[in-house]
Amino acid sequence: MPTGLQVVGWVSPLWHATEIGRQFTYGINMSGPTMLMHFGYLSILFAIGAYFGAKKITSRLAS
């Protein structure tokens, strides 16, 4: 993959979820801090999405 597109892949939640999946299914050795980084990144994205989703649903129900 070209270097410019690798950065896009690293920011993608799909890459983080795939790395976690590889750890659990294939037993690939991953350090604890790396695993926490993947879970943390996905948790932050989830929290941001939940916040804006709840805000949008609330505004639609109020109008």
Rosetta blueprint (number, residue, H / E / L):
1 M L
2 P L
3 T H
4 G H
5 L H
6 Q H
7 V H
8 V H
9 G H
10 W H
11 V H
12 S L
13 P H
14 L H
15 W H
16 H H
17 A H
18 T H
19 E H
20 I H
21 G H
22 R H
23 Q H
24 F H
25 T H
26 Y H
27 G L
28 I L
29 N L
30 M L
31 S L
32 G H
33 P H
34 T H
35 M H
36 L H
37 M H
38 H H
39 F H
40 G H
41 Y H
42 L H
43 S H
44 I H
45 L H
46 F H
47 A H
48 I H
49 G H
50 A H
51 Y H
52 F H
53 G H
54 A H
55 K H
56 K H
57 I H
58 T H
59 S H
60 R H
61 L H
62 A H
63 S L
